[in-house]
Amino acid sequence: MECTQDRDAAREQAAKLLAAMAEVVEPAYLVGGSVRDLLMGRSCHDYDFTTPLHPDEVEARVRAAGRRPYLVGKKFGTVAFKLEGHMVEVTTFRAETYEPGSRRPNVSYLADLGDDLARRDFTINAMAMHDAAVIDPFEGQADIGARCIRAVGEPKERFREDPLRMLRAARFASQLDFTVEAGTAAAIAHGAHRILTVAHERWMAELDRLIVGPGAIGALRLLADTGLMRYLLPELQLQVGYDQDTRWHDRTLWEHTLGVVAGTPQDVPLRWAALMHDVGKPYARFEKPGRATYVGHELIGAEIVERTALYLRWPLARRDEVRDLVLHHLEKDSPLKAADDAAKPPKPAE
């Protein structure tokens, strides 16, 4: 759960956590997204730490401090416990790789903080903090200033290690309203097909967060421009550059869809319905002299939503809600109607 707060207040909260952590596990470094959000004046309820200590030693120190360790992630190097009212996680310096289709990493432990930071995905997530000092070997602070998502080191290698990172780049771009650096975007385009090795449940978790972010439109364009959309939602990739050839539309089908998404409240099912509302059009096209018509595209769209729900492992309630929104999006009382109309040119005079 994300929130924002004053940057000084965020630093004060982090300082309290670091001081309290030093009394339980030392050395331990605040790391990753926790540091990024702190530097941006943002805060969340999730604080991550990293340490050179082995998980067994972390567990022993937590118990010695009279605290209860949570060991669900211990085999992956992570011990959790409550500190200053927050559930925090302490992870041993590590490297991790994923087998195709697996959500469980293969973990090996490292001896150096720099090596641990080097295996992380993006520069803005590869910073650590100890006491008041920020450890930033990959210029993550500069990329925050530039509002830029950039892979750590060689981006192709980072994406080979975990192909989900390609989708995470777009998700971070949406959540933070950043842009993806050109070399990182090129690496996504180069390896886009590898997203097929990742479990679809992991796709859904990222896409749900992407479509409601303040930078959702730019992130969706990134998915289409890099070809990642071709593997995630191929029916939407068909919309890119698609000339609707009708007096009711002055944009390509993809640009119209993005306009409807932008005009829809930041609610997950509504945003999915906006994204999918015209997905049936290319399959319903009928040519008339001088123009095309799309009678029944909402029926085809509803069927495609059914298949998409199965493909992405949606809960049944989500499937039914999005399907019905797409099926009825042309009706006057549809929650999508205002955004759909706003993404069209003014009606021609009769």
KOLDOSE-368171 format. One record per residue (C-alpha): residue number from 0; x, y, z; residue in three letters. Coordinates in steps of 0.1 Angstrom, whole numbers, plus 2048, in hexadecimal, padded with zeros to 3 digits. Example, Ala and Ser with C-alpha at 12.3 -4.5 7.8 and 13.67 -1.06 7.14 Angstrom:
i:0 u:87B v:7D3 w:84E aa:ALA
i:1 u:889 v:7F5 w:847 aa:SER
***
This chain:
i:0 u:800 v:800 w:800 aa:MET
i:1 u:80F v:821 w:7F5 aa:GLU
i:2 u:80C v:843 w:804 aa:CYS
i:3 u:81E v:864 w:803 aa:THR
i:4 u:82C v:879 w:81F aa:GLN
i:5 u:844 v:895 w:826 aa:ASP
i:6 u:868 v:88C w:81D aa:ARG
i:7 u:876 v:896 w:83F aa:ASP
i:8 u:85B v:881 w:851 aa:ALA
i:9 u:865 v:864 w:83A aa:ALA
i:10 u:88A v:867 w:843 aa:ARG
i:11 u:881 v:86A w:868 aa:GLU
i:12 u:86D v:84A w:866 aa:GLN
i:13 u:889 v:838 w:854 aa:ALA
i:14 u:8A2 v:844 w:86D aa:ALA
i:15 u:88D v:836 w:889 aa:LYS
i:16 u:88B v:814 w:877 aa:LEU
i:17 u:8B0 v:813 w:871 aa:LEU
i:18 u:8B8 v:81B w:895 aa:ALA
i:19 u:8A0 v:801 w:8A1 aa:ALA
i:20 u:8AD v:7E7 w:888 aa:MET
i:21 u:8D1 v:7ED w:895 aa:ALA
i:22 u:8C6 v:7E0 w:8B7 aa:GLU
i:23 u:8BA v:7C0 w:8A8 aa:VAL
i:24 u:8CD v:7B8 w:888 aa:VAL
i:25 u:8EE v:7CA w:880 aa:GLU
i:26 u:8FA v:7D1 w:866 aa:PRO
i:27 u:8DA v:7D5 w:853 aa:ALA
i:28 u:8D3 v:7ED w:837 aa:TYR
i:29 u:8B2 v:7FC w:82C aa:LEU
i:30 u:8B0 v:7F3 w:808 aa:VAL
i:31 u:89D v:7F4 w:7E7 aa:GLY
i:32 u:87B v:803 w:7E2 aa:GLY
i:33 u:87B v:80F w:807 aa:SER
i:34 u:899 v:826 w:800 aa:VAL
i:35 u:88B v:831 w:7DE aa:ARG
i:36 u:86A v:83C w:7EE aa:ASP
i:37 u:87C v:84D w:80B aa:LEU
i:38 u:891 v:862 w:7F3 aa:LEU
i:39 u:871 v:86B w:7DF aa:MET
i:40 u:85E v:875 w:7FE aa:GLY
i:41 u:847 v:857 w:7FB aa:ARG
i:42 u:841 v:83D w:815 aa:SER
i:43 u:832 v:81A w:817 aa:CYS
i:44 u:82D v:801 w:832 aa:HIS
i:45 u:847 v:7E8 w:824 aa:ASP
i:46 u:86B v:7ED w:82F aa:TYR
i:47 u:886 v:7D6 w:822 aa:ASP
i:48 u:8A8 v:7D1 w:831 aa:PHE
i:49 u:8C6 v:7BE w:825 aa:THR
i:50 u:8E3 v:7B0 w:839 aa:THR
i:51 u:903 v:79A w:835 aa:PRO
i:52 u:8F7 v:784 w:851 aa:LEU
i:53 u:8EA v:761 w:849 aa:HIS
i:54 u:8C5 v:75C w:84E aa:PRO
i:55 u:8CB v:745 w:86C aa:ASP
i:56 u:8DF v:760 w:87D aa:GLU
i:57 u:8C4 v:77A w:875 aa:VAL
i:58 u:8AA v:763 w:884 aa:GLU
i:59 u:8BF v:75E w:8A4 aa:ALA
i:60 u:8C4 v:783 w:8A9 aa:ARG
i:61 u:89F v:78A w:8A4 aa:VAL
i:62 u:897 v:770 w:8BE aa:ARG
i:63 u:8B2 v:77D w:8D6 aa:ALA
i:64 u:8A2 v:79F w:8D3 aa:ALA
i:65 u:881 v:790 w:8E0 aa:GLY
i:66 u:86F v:793 w:8BF aa:ARG
i:67 u:85D v:77A w:8AA aa:ARG
i:68 u:86C v:771 w:889 aa:PRO
i:69 u:856 v:768 w:86B aa:TYR
i:70 u:868 v:74D w:857 aa:LEU
i:71 u:853 v:748 w:838 aa:VAL
i:72 u:86E v:757 w:822 aa:GLY
i:73 u:88C v:74A w:835 aa:LYS
i:74 u:895 v:730 w:81B aa:LYS
i:75 u:899 v:74D w:802 aa:PHE
i:76 u:8AE v:761 w:81B aa:GLY
i:77 u:893 v:776 w:82B aa:THR
i:78 u:889 v:779 w:850 aa:VAL
i:79 u:86C v:790 w:859 aa:ALA
i:80 u:862 v:79F w:87B aa:PHE
i:81 u:850 v:7BD w:889 aa:LYS
i:82 u:864 v:7DD w:890 aa:LEU
i:83 u:857 v:7FF w:899 aa:GLU
i:84 u:833 v:7F5 w:890 aa:GLY
i:85 u:83E v:7E8 w:86D aa:HIS
i:86 u:843 v:7C5 w:860 aa:MET
i:87 u:867 v:7C7 w:852 aa:VAL
i:88 u:87A v:7AD w:83E aa:GLU
i:89 u:8A0 v:7A7 w:842 aa:VAL
i:90 u:8AF v:794 w:824 aa:THR
i:91 u:8D3 v:787 w:822 aa:THR
i:92 u:8E8 v:796 w:805 aa:PHE
i:93 u:8DE v:77F w:7E9 aa:ARG
i:94 u:8DB v:778 w:7C4 aa:ALA
i:95 u:8BC v:768 w:7B6 aa:GLU
i:96 u:8B1 v:759 w:795 aa:THR
i:97 u:890 v:74B w:78A aa:TYR
i:98 u:888 v:72B w:777 aa:GLU
i:99 u:871 v:730 w:75A aa:PRO
i:100 u:84D v:733 w:766 aa:GLY
i:101 u:857 v:732 w:78B aa:SER
i:102 u:84F v:74C w:7A6 aa:ARG
i:103 u:86A v:73E w:7BD aa:ARG
i:104 u:88D v:74A w:7B9 aa:PRO
i:105 u:8AD v:736 w:7BB aa:ASN
i:106 u:8C1 v:748 w:7D6 aa:VAL
i:107 u:8E6 v:74A w:7DC aa:SER
i:108 u:8F5 v:75F w:7F8 aa:TYR
i:109 u:90E v:77B w:7F2 aa:LEU
i:110 u:928 v:78B w:809 aa:ALA
i:111 u:927 v:7AF w:7FC aa:ASP
i:112 u:90C v:7CA w:7FC aa:LEU
i:113 u:918 v:7D7 w:7DA aa:GLY
i:114 u:912 v:7B4 w:7CB aa:ASP
i:115 u:8F0 v:7B3 w:7DA aa:ASP
i:116 u:8E6 v:7D5 w:7CC aa:LEU
i:117 u:8F5 v:7CB w:7AA aa:ALA
i:118 u:8DC v:7AF w:7A6 aa:ARG
i:119 u:8BE v:7C5 w:7AB aa:ARG
i:120 u:8A7 v:7D0 w:78E aa:ASP
i:121 u:8A8 v:7F6 w:78A aa:PHE
i:122 u:8BF v:811 w:797 aa:THR
i:123 u:8A4 v:821 w:7AB aa:ILE
i:124 u:8A0 v:800 w:7BE aa:ASN
i:125 u:8C5 v:7FA w:7C2 aa:ALA
i:126 u:8CD v:812 w:7DF aa:MET
i:127 u:8D2 v:80B w:803 aa:ALA
i:128 u:8D3 v:820 w:823 aa:MET
i:129 u:8E6 v:81B w:843 aa:HIS
i:130 u:8E5 v:836 w:85E aa:ASP
i:131 u:8E1 v:856 w:84A aa:ALA
i:132 u:8F6 v:84B w:82C aa:ALA
i:133 u:8E6 v:841 w:80B aa:VAL
i:134 u:8FA v:827 w:7F8 aa:ILE
i:135 u:8F3 v:82C w:7D3 aa:ASP
i:136 u:90D v:81B w:7BC aa:PRO
i:137 u:8F7 v:81C w:79D aa:PHE
i:138 u:8EB v:841 w:79E aa:GLU
i:139 u:8C8 v:839 w:7A8 aa:GLY
i:140 u:8C3 v:85C w:7B8 aa:GLN
i:141 u:8CC v:86C w:796 aa:ALA
i:142 u:8B3 v:856 w:785 aa:ASP
i:143 u:898 v:860 w:79F aa:ILE
i:144 u:8A1 v:884 w:796 aa:GLY
i:145 u:89E v:87C w:771 aa:ALA
i:146 u:87D v:868 w:777 aa:ARG
i:147 u:88D v:84B w:765 aa:CYS
i:148 u:88B v:825 w:768 aa:ILE
i:149 u:8AD v:816 w:75F aa:ARG
i:150 u:8B9 v:7F3 w:763 aa:ALA
i:151 u:8D7 v:7EC w:779 aa:VAL
i:152 u:8F5 v:7E3 w:764 aa:GLY
i:153 u:8ED v:7D1 w:743 aa:GLU
i:154 u:8C7 v:7D2 w:73E aa:PRO
i:155 u:8C6 v:7B2 w:729 aa:LYS
i:156 u:8D7 v:79F w:744 aa:GLU
i:157 u:8BF v:7AC w:75F aa:ARG
i:158 u:8A2 v:7A2 w:74A aa:PHE
i:159 u:8B1 v:77F w:743 aa:ARG
i:160 u:8B4 v:77A w:768 aa:GLU
i:161 u:88F v:781 w:76E aa:ASP
i:162 u:87A v:789 w:74F aa:PRO
i:163 u:85E v:797 w:765 aa:LEU
i:164 u:875 v:7B5 w:76A aa:ARG
i:165 u:86B v:7C1 w:747 aa:MET
i:166 u:847 v:7C4 w:753 aa:LEU
i:167 u:852 v:7D3 w:774 aa:ARG
i:168 u:864 v:7EF w:761 aa:ALA
i:169 u:843 v:7F9 w:752 aa:ALA
i:170 u:831 v:7F5 w:773 aa:ARG
i:171 u:84A v:80C w:785 aa:PHE
i:172 u:848 v:825 w:769 aa:ALA
i:173 u:822 v:826 w:76E aa:SER
i:174 u:823 v:827 w:794 aa:GLN
i:175 u:83E v:842 w:796 aa:LEU
i:176 u:834 v:854 w:775 aa:ASP
i:177 u:858 v:84F w:769 aa:PHE
i:178 u:865 v:846 w:746 aa:THR
i:179 u:879 v:827 w:73D aa:VAL
i:180 u:89D v:82F w:732 aa:GLU
i:181 u:8A3 v:828 w:70D aa:ALA
i:182 u:8BD v:80C w:712 aa:GLY
i:183 u:8A6 v:7FB w:72B aa:THR
i:184 u:888 v:7FE w:714 aa:ALA
i:185 u:89D v:7EF w:6F7 aa:ALA
i:186 u:8A6 v:7D1 w:70D aa:ALA
i:187 u:881 v:7CC w:714 aa:ILE
i:188 u:87A v:7CC w:6EE aa:ALA
i:189 u:897 v:7B4 w:6E9 aa:HIS
i:190 u:88B v:79A w:703 aa:GLY
i:191 u:866 v:7A0 w:703 aa:ALA
i:192 u:85E v:77C w:6FA aa:HIS
i:193 u:86E v:770 w:71B aa:ARG
i:194 u:850 v:77D w:72E aa:ILE
i:195 u:83F v:75D w:723 aa:LEU
i:196 u:855 v:74A w:73B aa:THR
i:197 u:845 v:75C w:759 aa:VAL
i:198 u:826 v:750 w:76B aa:ALA
i:199 u:807 v:763 w:760 aa:HIS
i:200 u:7FE v:76A w:785 aa:GLU
i:201 u:81E v:77F w:787 aa:ARG
i:202 u:813 v:792 w:768 aa:TRP
i:203 u:7F2 v:79A w:777 aa:MET
i:204 u:800 v:7A8 w:797 aa:ALA
i:205 u:816 v:7C0 w:783 aa:GLU
i:206 u:7FB v:7CA w:76A aa:LEU
i:207 u:7E1 v:7D1 w:784 aa:ASP
i:208 u:7F9 v:7EA w:794 aa:ARG
i:209 u:804 v:7F8 w:773 aa:LEU
i:210 u:7E1 v:801 w:766 aa:ILE
i:211 u:7D8 v:816 w:784 aa:VAL
i:212 u:7F9 v:829 w:787 aa:GLY
i:213 u:7FC v:84F w:77F aa:PRO
i:214 u:812 v:846 w:761 aa:GLY
i:215 u:7FC v:82A w:754 aa:ALA
i:216 u:7F9 v:838 w:731 aa:ILE
i:217 u:81E v:83B w:72C aa:GLY
i:218 u:824 v:818 w:73A aa:ALA
i:219 u:809 v:809 w:723 aa:LEU
i:220 u:81A v:81A w:705 aa:ARG
i:221 u:83B v:80B w:711 aa:LEU
i:222 u:82C v:7E8 w:711 aa:LEU
i:223 u:81F v:7ED w:6ED aa:ALA
i:224 u:83E v:7FF w:6E0 aa:ASP
i:225 u:856 v:7E3 w:6ED aa:THR
i:226 u:840 v:7C7 w:6E1 aa:GLY
i:227 u:83B v:7BA w:704 aa:LEU
i:228 u:815 v:7BF w:700 aa:MET
i:229 u:817 v:7A6 w:6E3 aa:ARG
i:230 u:81D v:78A w:6FC aa:TYR
i:231 u:809 v:798 w:719 aa:LEU
i:232 u:7E9 v:7A2 w:708 aa:LEU
i:233 u:7ED v:79B w:6E2 aa:PRO
i:234 u:7CA v:7A8 w:6DA aa:GLU
i:235 u:7D4 v:7CA w:6E6 aa:LEU
i:236 u:7F4 v:7CB w:6D2 aa:GLN
i:237 u:7DD v:7C8 w:6B3 aa:LEU
i:238 u:7CF v:7EA w:6BC aa:GLN
i:239 u:7F1 v:7FC w:6B7 aa:VAL
i:240 u:7EF v:811 w:697 aa:GLY
i:241 u:7CC v:803 w:68F aa:TYR
i:242 u:7B9 v:81B w:679 aa:ASP
i:243 u:794 v:81A w:684 aa:GLN
i:244 u:789 v:82A w:663 aa:ASP
i:245 u:76A v:839 w:672 aa:THR
i:246 u:75C v:85C w:676 aa:ARG
i:247 u:757 v:855 w:69B aa:TRP
i:248 u:77C v:852 w:6A2 aa:HIS
i:249 u:79A v:868 w:699 aa:ASP
i:250 u:7B4 v:853 w:6AC aa:ARG
i:251 u:7C2 v:830 w:6A6 aa:THR
i:252 u:7B1 v:815 w:6BA aa:LEU
i:253 u:7CE v:814 w:6D3 aa:TRP
i:254 u:7CF v:839 w:6D9 aa:GLU
i:255 u:7AA v:839 w:6DE aa:HIS
i:256 u:7AD v:81D w:6F7 aa:THR
i:257 u:7C8 v:830 w:70A aa:LEU
i:258 u:7B2 v:84E w:70B aa:GLY
i:259 u:796 v:83A w:71B aa:VAL
i:260 u:7AE v:82B w:734 aa:VAL
i:261 u:7BA v:84E w:73D aa:ALA
i:262 u:796 v:85A w:742 aa:GLY
i:263 u:78C v:83D w:758 aa:THR
i:264 u:790 v:83E w:77F aa:PRO
i:265 u:7AE v:82C w:78D aa:GLN
i:266 u:79B v:80D w:796 aa:ASP
i:267 u:7A9 v:7EC w:78C aa:VAL
i:268 u:78A v:7DC w:77C aa:PRO
i:269 u:77F v:7FC w:76C aa:LEU
i:270 u:7A2 v:802 w:75D aa:ARG
i:271 u:7A3 v:7DE w:750 aa:TRP
i:272 u:781 v:7E4 w:740 aa:ALA
i:273 u:78D v:804 w:730 aa:ALA
i:274 u:7AB v:7F3 w:723 aa:LEU
i:275 u:796 v:7D6 w:714 aa:MET
i:276 u:777 v:7E9 w:70A aa:HIS
i:277 u:77E v:7E9 w:6E5 aa:ASP
i:278 u:793 v:7CA w:6E3 aa:VAL
i:279 u:779 v:7B9 w:6CD aa:GLY
i:280 u:77A v:7D4 w:6B1 aa:LYS
i:281 u:794 v:7C5 w:69A aa:PRO
i:282 u:780 v:7A5 w:699 aa:TYR
i:283 u:75E v:7B6 w:693 aa:ALA
i:284 u:769 v:7CD w:677 aa:ARG
i:285 u:752 v:7CF w:659 aa:PHE
i:286 u:75B v:7E5 w:63B aa:GLU
i:287 u:741 v:7FD w:62D aa:LYS
i:288 u:747 v:816 w:611 aa:PRO
i:289 u:75E v:830 w:61F aa:GLY
i:290 u:75E v:823 w:643 aa:ARG
i:291 u:75F v:805 w:65A aa:ALA
i:292 u:746 v:7FA w:674 aa:THR
i:293 u:74A v:7E5 w:694 aa:TYR
i:294 u:728 v:7D8 w:69C aa:VAL
i:295 u:729 v:7BF w:6B8 aa:GLY
i:296 u:74D v:7C6 w:6C2 aa:HIS
i:297 u:742 v:7C8 w:6E7 aa:GLU
i:298 u:736 v:7A3 w:6E5 aa:LEU
i:299 u:757 v:798 w:6D7 aa:ILE
i:300 u:769 v:7AD w:6F0 aa:GLY
i:301 u:756 v:79C w:70D aa:ALA
i:302 u:761 v:77A w:6FF aa:GLU
i:303 u:785 v:786 w:6FD aa:ILE
i:304 u:783 v:792 w:721 aa:VAL
i:305 u:778 v:76E w:72B aa:GLU
i:306 u:797 v:760 w:71A aa:ARG
i:307 u:7AE v:77B w:729 aa:THR
i:308 u:7A0 v:774 w:74C aa:ALA
i:309 u:7A9 v:74F w:748 aa:LEU
i:310 u:7CB v:758 w:739 aa:TYR
i:311 u:7D4 v:770 w:755 aa:LEU
i:312 u:7C4 v:75A w:771 aa:ARG
i:313 u:7AC v:775 w:77B aa:TRP
i:314 u:794 v:76F w:798 aa:PRO
i:315 u:771 v:767 w:78C aa:LEU
i:316 u:763 v:787 w:79B aa:ALA
i:317 u:77C v:79C w:787 aa:ARG
i:318 u:774 v:788 w:767 aa:ARG
i:319 u:74F v:78E w:76A aa:ASP
i:320 u:752 v:7B3 w:773 aa:GLU
i:321 u:76A v:7BC w:756 aa:VAL
i:322 u:757 v:7A6 w:73D aa:ARG
i:323 u:736 v:7B7 w:746 aa:ASP
i:324 u:745 v:7DA w:744 aa:LEU
i:325 u:753 v:7D2 w:722 aa:VAL
i:326 u:733 v:7C3 w:716 aa:LEU
i:327 u:71E v:7E1 w:720 aa:HIS
i:328 u:737 v:7FD w:71A aa:HIS
i:329 u:722 v:80D w:6FE aa:LEU
i:330 u:704 v:812 w:715 aa:GLU
i:331 u:6FC v:834 w:723 aa:LYS
i:332 u:700 v:82A w:747 aa:ASP
i:333 u:722 v:818 w:742 aa:SER
i:334 u:73D v:824 w:759 aa:PRO
i:335 u:753 v:825 w:73A aa:LEU
i:336 u:73C v:83A w:725 aa:LYS
i:337 u:749 v:85D w:72E aa:ALA
i:338 u:76D v:853 w:729 aa:ALA
i:339 u:765 v:841 w:708 aa:ASP
i:340 u:752 v:85F w:6FB aa:ASP
i:341 u:76E v:877 w:706 aa:ALA
i:342 u:788 v:863 w:6F2 aa:ALA
i:343 u:774 v:869 w:6D2 aa:LYS
i:344 u:771 v:888 w:6BC aa:PRO
i:345 u:752 v:89E w:6BF aa:PRO
i:346 u:734 v:88E w:6AE aa:LYS
i:347 u:731 v:89A w:68A aa:PRO
i:348 u:714 v:8B0 w:681 aa:ALA
i:349 u:6F6 v:89D w:673 aa:GLU
***
